[in-house]
Protein backbone atom coordinates (compact mmCIF):
# COMPACT_ATOMS: atom_id res chain seq x y z
CA UNK A 1 0.00 0.00 0.00
CA UNK A 2 1.43 3.37 -0.90
CA UNK A 3 1.96 5.72 2.04
CA UNK A 4 2.03 9.48 2.09
CA UNK A 5 1.81 12.35 4.52
CA UNK A 6 -0.93 14.95 4.23
CA UNK A 7 -0.98 18.31 6.00
CA UNK A 8 -4.36 18.98 7.57
CA UNK A 9 -6.05 22.27 8.33
CA UNK A 10 -6.21 21.09 11.97
CA UNK A 11 -2.47 21.73 12.24
CA UNK A 12 -1.07 18.21 12.02
CA UNK A 13 0.49 16.07 9.34
CA UNK A 14 -1.26 12.75 8.98
CA UNK A 15 0.33 9.62 7.58
CA UNK A 16 -2.00 7.48 5.48
CA UNK A 17 -2.20 4.49 3.23
CA UNK A 18 -4.48 4.48 0.22
CA UNK A 19 -5.75 1.80 -2.11
CA UNK A 20 -8.34 1.49 -4.82
CA UNK A 21 -9.44 3.71 -7.69
CA UNK A 22 -9.46 7.43 -6.92
CA UNK A 23 -12.88 7.78 -8.56
CA UNK A 24 -14.44 4.89 -6.57
CA UNK A 25 -16.70 5.46 -3.56
CA UNK A 26 -14.43 6.61 -0.70
CA UNK A 27 -14.21 4.93 2.70
CA UNK A 28 -12.15 6.38 5.54
CA UNK A 29 -11.04 3.57 7.84
CA UNK A 30 -9.89 4.41 11.36
CA UNK A 31 -7.84 1.99 13.43
CA UNK A 32 -7.95 1.15 17.12
CA UNK A 33 -5.50 1.42 20.00
CA UNK A 34 -2.51 0.99 19.83
CA UNK A 35 -2.58 0.29 16.11
CA UNK A 36 -2.03 2.09 12.82
CA UNK A 37 -3.24 2.04 9.22
CA UNK A 38 -1.85 -1.50 9.06
CA UNK A 39 -4.97 -2.71 10.89
CA UNK A 40 -6.72 -2.82 7.52
CA UNK A 41 -4.02 -4.57 5.45
CA UNK A 42 -5.94 -7.85 5.12
CA UNK A 43 -9.11 -5.99 4.05
CA UNK A 44 -7.43 -4.11 1.21
CA UNK A 45 -7.22 -7.03 -1.27
CA UNK A 46 -10.91 -7.73 -0.75
CA UNK A 47 -12.09 -4.20 -1.56
CA UNK A 48 -9.45 -2.30 -3.51
CA UNK A 49 -10.89 -3.17 -6.92
CA UNK A 50 -14.11 -1.23 -6.25
CA UNK A 51 -13.62 1.10 -3.25
CA UNK A 52 -11.27 3.99 -2.56
CA UNK A 53 -9.74 3.07 0.79
CA UNK A 54 -8.23 5.83 2.91
CA UNK A 55 -6.47 4.43 5.99
CA UNK A 56 -4.81 7.08 8.16
CA UNK A 57 -2.63 6.76 11.20
CA UNK A 58 -4.80 8.73 13.59
CA UNK A 59 -3.41 11.72 15.50
CA UNK A 60 -0.86 10.42 17.99
CA UNK A 61 -0.38 7.04 16.30
CA UNK A 62 1.98 5.52 13.76
CA UNK A 63 3.79 8.09 11.66
CA UNK A 64 1.23 10.87 12.13
CA UNK A 65 2.02 13.89 14.28
CA UNK A 66 1.87 13.44 18.05
CA UNK A 67 0.96 16.73 19.70
CA UNK A 68 1.90 16.79 23.38
CA UNK A 69 -0.98 18.76 24.90
CA UNK A 70 -3.92 16.75 26.21
CA UNK A 71 -6.25 19.35 24.70
CA UNK A 72 -4.96 18.36 21.25
CA UNK A 73 -6.86 15.07 21.67
CA UNK A 74 -10.29 16.50 22.50
CA UNK A 75 -13.19 14.78 20.76
CA UNK A 76 -13.95 17.85 18.63
CA UNK A 77 -10.33 17.93 17.43
CA UNK A 78 -10.28 14.22 16.55
CA UNK A 79 -13.52 14.61 14.60
CA UNK A 80 -12.16 17.70 12.87
CA UNK A 81 -9.18 15.62 11.70
CA UNK A 82 -11.54 13.29 9.80
CA UNK A 83 -13.17 16.11 7.88
CA UNK A 84 -9.85 17.91 7.36
CA UNK A 85 -8.45 14.70 5.87
CA UNK A 86 -11.45 14.41 3.54
CA UNK A 87 -10.99 18.05 2.54
CA UNK A 88 -7.27 17.59 1.90
CA UNK A 89 -8.06 14.61 -0.35
CA UNK A 90 -10.94 16.49 -2.03
CA UNK A 91 -13.50 13.96 -0.83
CA UNK A 92 -16.95 15.46 -0.38
CA UNK A 93 -18.94 12.49 0.98
CA UNK A 94 -17.59 9.26 2.39
CA UNK A 95 -18.37 6.12 4.35
CA UNK A 96 -16.68 5.90 7.73
CA UNK A 97 -15.36 2.70 9.32
CA UNK A 98 -13.96 2.63 12.82
CA UNK A 99 -12.40 -0.07 14.97
CA UNK A 100 -11.98 0.20 18.76
CA UNK A 101 -10.62 3.74 19.44
CA UNK A 102 -11.28 4.68 15.82
CA UNK A 103 -14.81 3.37 16.35
CA UNK A 104 -15.32 5.69 19.31
CA UNK A 105 -14.26 8.64 17.16
CA UNK A 106 -16.47 7.43 14.28
CA UNK A 107 -19.48 7.12 16.60
CA UNK A 108 -18.92 10.67 17.86
CA UNK A 109 -18.58 12.02 14.32
CA UNK A 110 -21.66 10.22 13.02
CA UNK A 111 -23.86 11.16 15.98
CA UNK A 112 -23.37 14.81 15.08
CA UNK A 113 -25.32 14.20 11.88
CA UNK A 114 -22.89 15.61 9.34
CA UNK A 115 -24.34 14.71 5.92
CA UNK A 116 -20.85 14.15 4.50
CA UNK A 117 -20.83 10.75 6.26
CA UNK A 118 -22.92 8.51 4.02
CA UNK A 119 -22.52 5.24 5.92
CA UNK A 120 -21.07 4.08 9.22
CA UNK A 121 -19.53 0.74 10.13
CA UNK A 122 -18.23 0.08 13.63
CA UNK A 123 -16.05 -2.86 14.64
CA UNK A 124 -15.56 -3.63 18.35
CA UNK A 125 -16.73 -0.29 19.72
CA UNK A 126 -20.11 -0.04 21.43
CA UNK A 127 -22.54 2.81 21.02
CA UNK A 128 -21.43 5.53 23.47
CA UNK A 129 -24.64 5.38 25.55
CA UNK A 130 -24.48 1.60 25.83
CA UNK A 131 -20.82 1.82 26.84
CA UNK A 132 -21.55 4.40 29.56
CA UNK A 133 -24.39 2.25 30.88
CA UNK A 134 -22.18 -0.86 30.94
CA UNK A 135 -19.49 1.03 32.89
CA UNK A 136 -22.08 1.80 35.55
CA UNK A 137 -23.98 -1.50 35.63
CA UNK A 138 -21.52 -4.20 34.50
CA UNK A 139 -18.68 -4.97 36.92
CA UNK A 140 -16.61 -7.07 34.49
CA UNK A 141 -16.82 -4.35 31.81
CA UNK A 142 -15.86 -1.71 34.36
CA UNK A 143 -12.85 -3.82 35.37
CA UNK A 144 -11.84 -4.43 31.75
CA UNK A 145 -11.97 -0.68 31.08
CA UNK A 146 -9.68 0.34 33.96
CA UNK A 147 -6.73 0.71 31.59
CA UNK A 148 -8.31 4.01 30.48
CA UNK A 149 -8.05 5.34 34.03
CA UNK A 150 -4.46 4.14 34.25
CA UNK A 151 -3.57 6.09 31.10
CA UNK A 152 -4.97 9.27 32.70
CA UNK A 153 -2.67 8.90 35.72
CA UNK A 154 0.11 11.52 35.55
CA UNK A 155 2.61 8.89 36.76
CA UNK A 156 1.82 6.50 33.91
CA UNK A 157 4.16 8.17 31.44
CA UNK A 158 7.09 8.03 33.87
CA UNK A 159 6.33 4.38 34.63
CA UNK A 160 6.28 3.47 30.94
CA UNK A 161 9.52 5.42 30.41
CA UNK A 162 11.22 3.48 33.23
CA UNK A 163 9.98 0.18 31.84
CA UNK A 164 10.77 1.03 28.22
CA UNK A 165 8.09 1.41 25.59
CA UNK A 166 8.79 -1.96 23.94
CA UNK A 167 8.57 -3.83 27.24
CA UNK A 168 5.39 -1.96 28.15
CA UNK A 169 3.66 -2.96 24.89
CA UNK A 170 4.89 -6.56 25.12
CA UNK A 171 3.43 -6.86 28.63
CA UNK A 172 0.27 -4.82 28.10
CA UNK A 173 -0.59 -6.14 24.64
CA UNK A 174 1.19 -9.50 24.23
CA UNK A 175 -0.89 -10.66 21.26
CA UNK A 176 0.27 -7.66 19.24
CA UNK A 177 3.98 -8.23 19.76
CA UNK A 178 3.99 -10.81 16.97
CA UNK A 179 2.22 -8.62 14.39
CA UNK A 180 4.05 -8.03 11.14
GIWOVEN-V752144 format. One record per helix or strand of 3 or more residues. SS is the DSSP state (h for helix, s for strand). FROM is the first residue (numbers start at 1). TO is the last residue. If there is no record, write none. Layout:
SS_FROM_TO, SS_FROM_TO
//
This chain:
s_2_7, s_13_19, s_25_30, h_37_47, s_51_56, h_70_73, h_75_88, s_94_99, h_101_111, s_117_123, h_128_137, h_139_144, h_146_152, h_156_163, h_165_172, h_174_176
//
